Structure formats: structure tokens, C-alpha cells
Amino acid sequence: MSGIDEIAAELRALRALLERVEAAQEGLRSRLDLSLSRMVVPLAADLLAMRTPYGYVLVPPEDRALAVHHAEGTLPEPGTMAVLSRLISPGQSFVDVGANVGLYTLFGARLVGPSGHVIALEPVPRLARLLRQTVAMNGLSAWVDVHQAAAAEVSGARTLHVAFPYGHSSLYPLPHEHEQTSVHGLALDDLLSTERAIHCLKIDVEGAELDVLRGLQATLQRHDEIVVVLELGPSHLERVGITAAAWFDEIAQNGFTPWRIRETDGGLQRLGFHDIPQIFSTNVLLLRHSPEHYPQLSFDP
């Protein structure tokens, strides 16, 4: 074989090799596109990773309702998230009480950024462990702290009534609870006394919302500009023995006016006593000032 023939043979071999490399690259691109388009990534028999706009959250598959909800890829409370995005700025502090798997924790972390601070409380041991891993996996450990604790009126041991979905767990007895476990109850004043400023809290604790506020009195007095988002469920109030009138009175005693959050667009409606019979469950924004003080929010006339 002449030198020219040898060179030609080597070029053909090189061309074939390049074609195989290109085919392998195309296969890798296809698998990567498929992976990125998936909302659910199984990591182990007992662990799922769910993709959200704010990062991946780790979800226990035994909580089927939660897993299916995240797998659908829809945000659960778009109006509430819109309101929070208008209220929370970089460098501020956000407290996520009843953090569950951490959707609001990640959301708040993206809003406050590295110069801010997020404090997340989750009492269910399994969820708290996963939430710590979620925070680390998303590179947020520098400004997000996770506490395995139940926010309460006073600090001390408490009994947590665990339910499925985990988000229905409560410090108060449940009709269909899965188990009971001892957890650390934590008055937020004991946790937040050294925090430079608290700008916003989200509270979702299945009927114990007023207990959380009672354990937050010193913090509320220190921070006049603080805003609070909490869940209002009349059935929860009935289960824990709180009347609607008592709920409104205690909210007013803390200097707040309640505004119902419209989940379709983040609009705000003044919440009145007459609205309670029509409510199954809603998120409420507690504000201390008149609407004119919050030009970034949208209030109904």
C-alpha cells in the first residue's frame, strides 16, 4: 500500500470514529433533554426529587398525595407566591413555619438571596431531614437554617399528631392520624431574639396558628413592619376549639388587619366575619398598615 493509500485509510478510520462520537453525543443530548423535562427523578426506593422553578425538593414517596401533586409540576398557591414576591426583597429575613418539603423555603431563599436569611421550621422528623438535604443540594446552606421543631406558644416537648399527607400533621389531635411522636416545641421568640430583623413569616400549622403568634409576642413588638401569611381553615378552628370571633379578636390584638389572598392573581380582599361560612381553607395576609402603605400590592376596592 502506497503512502497515499495509507493516509486515505487513516482518514476514513478517523471519519468513522468522528461519526461514532457524534452519534454518542446526540444520544447523550437526547437523554439529557429527557432528564431535564422530567418533573420527578427517583433517587432511591424511598426518595424522589421533584423539580420546581426554585430548585429540586426531596419528597418521600410514601406521602402519595404530595408526590403526585409535585409530579404535576403546578405551583400550589400562585397568588400567595405572587404576594410574597412583592413583599420580600434581597437582604431581608423570611421565616417558613411548617415548611413541609420546603417549596416556600426555596422560594423565600431565592427572594432574599445570599445577603438575606431564611429560617425554616418543620416538626415531622422525616421531612426535616429531607429539607436539610434539599437546602444543601440547592447550594443554599449559607443563608437557610432548618430547625426540626414545632412552633408553639412556649418551648418544650410536645406531641405531634402525624398524618398523610404529612402537611396535615398537627399539634392537635386528628381524626385520621397515622402516628404520634414527641417533638421539640419552640416559641419563636426564643429562636428569633438575636435575628437582626424579621420581615415576613409564612405560617401553615394546621390549626395552631394562634399558638405560633402567642409565642411570637416580643418579636411582633420589635418589628412593626412585619407581615404574616397564614392559613385560615374554619374546620381547623373548630377542631382546636377556637371560634371565628376569638380568631378575629386575637388577630386585631396583635395590631393586624386580615386580608384574604386570591390565588388566581394575588389580589387582596378585606376579610370579614361574614366571610367565614363560605371559606373551606384560604391563605390570609396580616398587615399592620393601611393599603396605601403597600403600593406594590393589589387591593380590591
ABEGO torsion letter per residue (X at the ends): XBAAAAAAAAAAAAAAAAAAAAAAAAAAAAAAAAAAABABBBABAABBBBBBAAEBBBBBAABAAAAAAAAAGBBABAAAAAAAAAABBBGBBBBBBGAEAGAAAAAAAAAAEAABBBBBBBABAAAAAAAAAAAAAAGAAAABBBBBBBBBABBEBBBBBBBOBAAABBABBBAABABBBBBBBBBAAAAAAABABBABBBBBAGGAAAAAAAAAAAAAAABAABBBBBBBBAAAAAAAGBBAAAAAAAAAAAGBBBBBBBAAAGBBBBBBAAAAAABABBBBBBBABBAAABAABBBBX
